């Protein structure tokens, strides 16, 4: 599952650049900092080039987060099970 699928649902999206997407009618699946699961936003931008995730609400207030990489070892048998 991709990072955006774990964090929120959305109704539409547009590519902004090769490593940037903008999604629309966003609903959080889990709490993120001060934001709560179930909270909705007009749009969000996921920028893998700058490692930034930013949400905008209906009053044009933005909420910006940095993305950090977490690397976890997955045994080969677990990888095979995930691919089935």
N, CA, C and O atoms as a GROMACS GRO file, in nm:
protein
  336
    1UNK      N    1   0.085  -0.118   0.000
    1UNK     CA    2   0.000   0.000   0.000
    1UNK      C    3   0.089   0.125   0.000
    1UNK      O    4   0.187   0.132   0.075
    2UNK      N    5   0.056   0.220  -0.083
    2UNK     CA    6   0.133   0.344  -0.091
    2UNK      C    7   0.102   0.434   0.029
    2UNK      O    8  -0.001   0.419   0.093
    3UNK      N    9   0.193   0.526   0.057
    3UNK     CA   10   0.182   0.611   0.175
    3UNK      C   11   0.050   0.689   0.178
    3UNK      O   12  -0.014   0.697   0.283
    4UNK      N   13   0.009   0.744   0.066
    4UNK     CA   14  -0.114   0.823   0.065
    4UNK      C   15  -0.237   0.736   0.092
    4UNK      O   16  -0.334   0.784   0.150
    5UNK      N   17  -0.233   0.610   0.052
    5UNK     CA   18  -0.346   0.520   0.077
    5UNK      C   19  -0.358   0.484   0.224
    5UNK      O   20  -0.468   0.454   0.272
    6UNK      N   21  -0.248   0.486   0.296
    6UNK     CA   22  -0.251   0.459   0.440
    6UNK      C   23  -0.300   0.580   0.519
    6UNK      O   24  -0.360   0.564   0.625
    7UNK      N   25  -0.274   0.700   0.468
    7UNK     CA   26  -0.303   0.822   0.543
    7UNK      C   27  -0.441   0.881   0.517
    7UNK      O   28  -0.504   0.934   0.609
    8UNK      N   29  -0.488   0.874   0.392
    8UNK     CA   30  -0.614   0.942   0.361
    8UNK      C   31  -0.681   0.882   0.238
    8UNK      O   32  -0.619   0.812   0.159
    9UNK      N   33  -0.812   0.910   0.226
    9UNK     CA   34  -0.889   0.879   0.106
    9UNK      C   35  -0.906   1.008   0.027
    9UNK      O   36  -0.896   1.117   0.084
   10UNK      N   37  -0.932   0.997  -0.103
   10UNK     CA   38  -0.953   1.114  -0.187
   10UNK      C   39  -1.042   1.076  -0.303
   10UNK      O   40  -1.061   0.958  -0.333
   11UNK      N   41  -1.099   1.178  -0.368
   11UNK     CA   42  -1.192   1.153  -0.478
   11UNK      C   43  -1.133   1.177  -0.616
   11UNK      O   44  -1.182   1.122  -0.714
   12UNK      N   45  -1.030   1.256  -0.626
   12UNK     CA   46  -0.968   1.282  -0.755
   12UNK      C   47  -0.824   1.326  -0.735
   12UNK      O   48  -0.784   1.363  -0.624
   13UNK      N   49  -0.746   1.322  -0.841
   13UNK     CA   50  -0.607   1.364  -0.830
   13UNK      C   51  -0.554   1.410  -0.965
   13UNK      O   52  -0.607   1.376  -1.071
   14UNK      N   53  -0.447   1.490  -0.959
   14UNK     CA   54  -0.377   1.537  -1.077
   14UNK      C   55  -0.227   1.527  -1.052
   14UNK      O   56  -0.181   1.557  -0.942
   15UNK      N   57  -0.151   1.486  -1.153
   15UNK     CA   58  -0.005   1.493  -1.140
   15UNK      C   59   0.037   1.640  -1.156
   15UNK      O   60  -0.010   1.708  -1.246
   16UNK      N   61   0.123   1.687  -1.068
   16UNK     CA   62   0.175   1.823  -1.078
   16UNK      C   63   0.312   1.820  -1.145
   16UNK      O   64   0.346   1.908  -1.224
   17UNK      N   65   0.387   1.719  -1.112
   17UNK     CA   66   0.522   1.699  -1.165
   17UNK      C   67   0.550   1.549  -1.155
   17UNK      O   68   0.464   1.472  -1.111
   18UNK      N   69   0.666   1.509  -1.196
   18UNK     CA   70   0.700   1.367  -1.194
   18UNK      C   71   0.691   1.306  -1.055
   18UNK      O   72   0.651   1.190  -1.041
   19UNK      N   73   0.726   1.382  -0.952
   19UNK     CA   74   0.726   1.332  -0.815
   19UNK      C   75   0.628   1.406  -0.724
   19UNK      O   76   0.640   1.401  -0.602
   20UNK      N   77   0.530   1.474  -0.784
   20UNK     CA   78   0.433   1.553  -0.706
   20UNK      C   79   0.292   1.524  -0.756
   20UNK      O   80   0.266   1.527  -0.876
   21UNK      N   81   0.201   1.494  -0.661
   21UNK     CA   82   0.060   1.478  -0.697
   21UNK      C   83  -0.025   1.567  -0.607
   21UNK      O   84   0.011   1.596  -0.492
   22UNK      N   85  -0.138   1.609  -0.661
   22UNK     CA   86  -0.236   1.684  -0.582
   22UNK      C   87  -0.364   1.602  -0.582
   22UNK      O   88  -0.412   1.558  -0.687
   23UNK      N   89  -0.421   1.583  -0.462
   23UNK     CA   90  -0.544   1.505  -0.447
   23UNK      C   91  -0.654   1.597  -0.396
   23UNK      O   92  -0.626   1.697  -0.330
   24UNK      N   93  -0.780   1.561  -0.426
   24UNK     CA   94  -0.893   1.647  -0.395
   24UNK      C   95  -0.996   1.573  -0.310
   24UNK      O   96  -1.006   1.450  -0.313
   25UNK      N   97  -1.073   1.652  -0.232
   25UNK     CA   98  -1.175   1.598  -0.143
   25UNK      C   99  -1.114   1.488  -0.056
   25UNK      O  100  -1.148   1.371  -0.066
   26UNK      N  101  -1.025   1.532   0.030
   26UNK     CA  102  -0.942   1.444   0.112
   26UNK      C  103  -1.006   1.420   0.249
   26UNK      O  104  -1.059   1.512   0.310
   27UNK      N  105  -1.001   1.295   0.295
   27UNK     CA  106  -1.049   1.259   0.428
   27UNK      C  107  -0.943   1.175   0.497
   27UNK      O  108  -0.905   1.069   0.447
   28UNK      N  109  -0.895   1.223   0.613
   28UNK     CA  110  -0.789   1.152   0.685
   28UNK      C  111  -0.838   1.019   0.741
   28UNK      O  112  -0.950   1.008   0.789
   29UNK      N  113  -0.752   0.919   0.733
   29UNK     CA  114  -0.780   0.787   0.790
   29UNK      C  115  -0.724   0.774   0.931
   29UNK      O  116  -0.768   0.688   1.008
   30UNK      N  117  -0.627   0.858   0.966
   30UNK     CA  118  -0.564   0.852   1.097
   30UNK      C  119  -0.522   0.991   1.140
   30UNK      O  120  -0.512   1.082   1.058
   31UNK      N  121  -0.497   1.007   1.269
   31UNK     CA  122  -0.451   1.135   1.322
   31UNK      C  123  -0.311   1.166   1.266
   31UNK      O  124  -0.227   1.078   1.253
   32UNK      N  125  -0.290   1.294   1.234
   32UNK     CA  126  -0.159   1.344   1.190
   32UNK      C  127  -0.133   1.475   1.264
   32UNK      O  128  -0.196   1.577   1.234
   33UNK      N  129  -0.043   1.473   1.360
   33UNK     CA  130  -0.017   1.594   1.439
   33UNK      C  131  -0.147   1.647   1.497
   33UNK      O  132  -0.217   1.574   1.566
   34UNK      N  133  -0.181   1.775   1.469
   34UNK     CA  134  -0.304   1.833   1.524
   34UNK      C  135  -0.430   1.791   1.448
   34UNK      O  136  -0.542   1.819   1.493
   35UNK      N  137  -0.413   1.726   1.335
   35UNK     CA  138  -0.527   1.686   1.252
   35UNK      C  139  -0.581   1.552   1.300
   35UNK      O  140  -0.505   1.465   1.342
   36UNK      N  141  -0.713   1.535   1.292
   36UNK     CA  142  -0.778   1.415   1.344
   36UNK      C  143  -0.836   1.328   1.232
   36UNK      O  144  -0.879   1.378   1.128
   37UNK      N  145  -0.835   1.198   1.256
   37UNK     CA  146  -0.896   1.103   1.162
   37UNK      C  147  -1.040   1.146   1.136
   37UNK      O  148  -1.112   1.184   1.229
   38UNK      N  149  -1.082   1.141   1.010
   38UNK     CA  150  -1.217   1.182   0.972
   38UNK      C  151  -1.224   1.327   0.927
   38UNK      O  152  -1.322   1.367   0.863
   39UNK      N  153  -1.122   1.406   0.959
   39UNK     CA  154  -1.119   1.546   0.917
   39UNK      C  155  -1.107   1.552   0.765
   39UNK      O  156  -1.038   1.470   0.705
   40UNK      N  157  -1.173   1.651   0.703
   40UNK     CA  158  -1.172   1.662   0.558
   40UNK      C  159  -1.101   1.789   0.513
   40UNK      O  160  -1.094   1.888   0.586
   41UNK      N  161  -1.050   1.784   0.390
   41UNK     CA  162  -0.976   1.895   0.332
   41UNK      C  163  -1.012   1.909   0.185
   41UNK      O  164  -1.049   1.812   0.119
   42UNK      N  165  -1.001   2.030   0.136
   42UNK     CA  166  -1.028   2.057  -0.005
   42UNK      C  167  -0.928   1.983  -0.092
   42UNK      O  168  -0.965   1.922  -0.192
   43UNK      N  169  -0.799   1.989  -0.053
   43UNK     CA  170  -0.696   1.920  -0.130
   43UNK      C  171  -0.573   1.897  -0.045
   43UNK      O  172  -0.559   1.950   0.066
   44UNK      N  173  -0.484   1.817  -0.100
   44UNK     CA  174  -0.354   1.792  -0.039
   44UNK      C  175  -0.252   1.774  -0.150
   44UNK      O  176  -0.284   1.725  -0.258
   45UNK      N  177  -0.128   1.814  -0.122
   45UNK     CA  178  -0.019   1.795  -0.216
   45UNK      C  179   0.084   1.703  -0.152
   45UNK      O  180   0.127   1.725  -0.038
   46UNK      N  181   0.121   1.602  -0.226
   46UNK     CA  182   0.222   1.507  -0.181
   46UNK      C  183   0.343   1.524  -0.273
   46UNK      O  184   0.340   1.487  -0.390
   47UNK      N  185   0.449   1.582  -0.217
   47UNK     CA  186   0.568   1.617  -0.294
   47UNK      C  187   0.685   1.530  -0.248
   47UNK      O  188   0.749   1.559  -0.147
   48UNK      N  189   0.712   1.424  -0.323
   48UNK     CA  190   0.821   1.334  -0.288
   48UNK      C  191   0.958   1.394  -0.316
   48UNK      O  192   1.057   1.351  -0.258
   49UNK      N  193   0.965   1.492  -0.403
   49UNK     CA  194   1.092   1.557  -0.435
   49UNK      C  195   1.143   1.639  -0.315
   49UNK      O  196   1.262   1.640  -0.286
   50UNK      N  197   1.052   1.709  -0.247
   50UNK     CA  198   1.089   1.791  -0.130
   50UNK      C  199   1.054   1.723   0.002
   50UNK      O  200   1.081   1.778   0.109
   51UNK      N  201   0.995   1.603  -0.003
   51UNK     CA  202   0.952   1.528   0.116
   51UNK      C  203   0.853   1.609   0.200
   51UNK      O  204   0.870   1.626   0.321
   52UNK      N  205   0.749   1.658   0.133
   52UNK     CA  206   0.648   1.741   0.199
   52UNK      C  207   0.508   1.691   0.167
   52UNK      O  208   0.477   1.655   0.053
   53UNK      N  209   0.423   1.691   0.269
   53UNK     CA  210   0.280   1.663   0.255
   53UNK      C  211   0.207   1.784   0.312
   53UNK      O  212   0.230   1.821   0.426
   54UNK      N  213   0.119   1.844   0.231
   54UNK     CA  214   0.049   1.965   0.276
   54UNK      C  215  -0.099   1.954   0.246
   54UNK      O  216  -0.139   1.916   0.136
   55UNK      N  217  -0.181   1.987   0.346
   55UNK     CA  218  -0.327   1.985   0.335
   55UNK      C  219  -0.381   2.127   0.337
   55UNK      O  220  -0.324   2.214   0.404
   56UNK      N  221  -0.492   2.153   0.263
   56UNK     CA  222  -0.561   2.282   0.266
   56UNK      C  223  -0.707   2.259   0.300
   56UNK      O  224  -0.774   2.173   0.242
   57UNK      N  225  -0.756   2.338   0.397
   57UNK     CA  226  -0.898   2.326   0.433
   57UNK      C  227  -0.980   2.428   0.355
   57UNK      O  228  -0.926   2.502   0.273
   58UNK      N  229  -1.110   2.432   0.381
   58UNK     CA  230  -1.201   2.518   0.304
   58UNK      C  231  -1.178   2.668   0.328
   58UNK      O  232  -1.223   2.750   0.248
   59UNK      N  233  -1.109   2.705   0.437
   59UNK     CA  234  -1.077   2.846   0.460
   59UNK      C  235  -0.936   2.881   0.410
   59UNK      O  236  -0.882   2.987   0.443
   60UNK      N  237  -0.876   2.792   0.330
   60UNK     CA  238  -0.744   2.809   0.270
   60UNK      C  239  -0.631   2.804   0.374
   60UNK      O  240  -0.520   2.850   0.347
   61UNK      N  241  -0.660   2.750   0.492
   61UNK     CA  242  -0.556   2.726   0.593
   61UNK      C  243  -0.477   2.602   0.551
   61UNK      O  244  -0.536   2.501   0.513
   62UNK      N  245  -0.346   2.610   0.558
   62UNK     CA  246  -0.265   2.494   0.520
   62UNK      C  247  -0.198   2.431   0.641
   62UNK      O  248  -0.171   2.498   0.741
   63UNK      N  249  -0.172   2.302   0.631
   63UNK     CA  250  -0.107   2.223   0.735
   63UNK      C  251   0.003   2.143   0.666
   63UNK      O  252  -0.025   2.056   0.584
   64UNK      N  253   0.128   2.173   0.700
   64UNK     CA  254   0.242   2.114   0.629
   64UNK      C  255   0.316   2.015   0.718
   64UNK      O  256   0.338   2.039   0.837
   65UNK      N  257   0.353   1.903   0.658
   65UNK     CA  258   0.427   1.797   0.726
   65UNK      C  259   0.548   1.759   0.642
   65UNK      O  260   0.544   1.767   0.519
   66UNK      N  261   0.655   1.717   0.708
   66UNK     CA  262   0.768   1.663   0.635
   66UNK      C  263   0.758   1.510   0.636
   66UNK      O  264   0.712   1.451   0.734
   67UNK      N  265   0.802   1.450   0.528
   67UNK     CA  266   0.803   1.304   0.517
   67UNK      C  267   0.943   1.255   0.552
   67UNK      O  268   1.042   1.311   0.506
   68UNK      N  269   0.950   1.150   0.633
   68UNK     CA  270   1.078   1.091   0.669
   68UNK      C  271   1.076   0.944   0.633
   68UNK      O  272   0.975   0.876   0.649
   69UNK      N  273   1.188   0.895   0.587
   69UNK     CA  274   1.200   0.757   0.546
   69UNK      C  275   1.230   0.669   0.666
   69UNK      O  276   1.317   0.701   0.747
   70UNK      N  277   1.156   0.559   0.679
   70UNK     CA  278   1.180   0.460   0.782
   70UNK      C  279   1.201   0.327   0.710
   70UNK      O  280   1.112   0.280   0.640
   71UNK      N  281   1.318   0.268   0.726
   71UNK     CA  282   1.351   0.144   0.657
   71UNK      C  283   1.342   0.028   0.757
   71UNK      O  284   1.406   0.030   0.862
   72UNK      N  285   1.261  -0.072   0.722
   72UNK     CA  286   1.243  -0.189   0.807
   72UNK      C  287   1.268  -0.314   0.725
   72UNK      O  288   1.217  -0.328   0.614
   73UNK      N  289   1.346  -0.404   0.779
   73UNK     CA  290   1.377  -0.530   0.712
   73UNK      C  291   1.252  -0.617   0.706
   73UNK      O  292   1.181  -0.633   0.806
   74UNK      N  293   1.225  -0.674   0.588
   74UNK     CA  294   1.113  -0.766   0.569
   74UNK      C  295   1.171  -0.898   0.520
   74UNK      O  296   1.229  -0.904   0.412
   75UNK      N  297   1.156  -1.006   0.600
   75UNK     CA  298   1.207  -1.136   0.556
   75UNK      C  299   1.144  -1.178   0.423
   75UNK      O  300   1.030  -1.143   0.393
   76UNK      N  301   1.220  -1.252   0.344
   76UNK     CA  302   1.177  -1.292   0.210
   76UNK      C  303   1.041  -1.359   0.210
   76UNK      O  304   0.959  -1.332   0.122
   77UNK      N  305   1.014  -1.446   0.308
   77UNK     CA  306   0.884  -1.514   0.311
   77UNK      C  307   0.769  -1.416   0.333
   77UNK      O  308   0.659  -1.439   0.282
   78UNK      N  309   0.792  -1.307   0.407
   78UNK     CA  310   0.688  -1.205   0.426
   78UNK      C  311   0.664  -1.126   0.297
   78UNK      O  312   0.550  -1.091   0.267
   79UNK      N  313   0.770  -1.099   0.222
   79UNK     CA  314   0.757  -1.028   0.095
   79UNK      C  315   0.673  -1.112  -0.001
   79UNK      O  316   0.582  -1.061  -0.067
   80UNK      N  317   0.704  -1.240  -0.010
   80UNK     CA  318   0.628  -1.330  -0.100
   80UNK      C  319   0.481  -1.336  -0.060
   80UNK      O  320   0.395  -1.338  -0.148
   81UNK      N  321   0.451  -1.338   0.067
   81UNK     CA  322   0.312  -1.343   0.114
   81UNK      C  323   0.238  -1.215   0.077
   81UNK      O  324   0.120  -1.220   0.043
   82UNK      N  325   0.305  -1.100   0.083
   82UNK     CA  326   0.242  -0.972   0.049
   82UNK      C  327   0.212  -0.963  -0.098
   82UNK      O  328   0.116  -0.895  -0.136
   83UNK      N  329   0.289  -1.028  -0.182
   83UNK     CA  330   0.271  -1.020  -0.328
   83UNK      C  331   0.160  -1.111  -0.378
   83UNK      O  332   0.116  -1.096  -0.492
   84UNK      N  333   0.114  -1.204  -0.296
   84UNK     CA  334   0.010  -1.297  -0.340
   84UNK      C  335  -0.127  -1.237  -0.331
   84UNK      O  336  -0.226  -1.303  -0.365
   0.00000   0.00000   0.00000
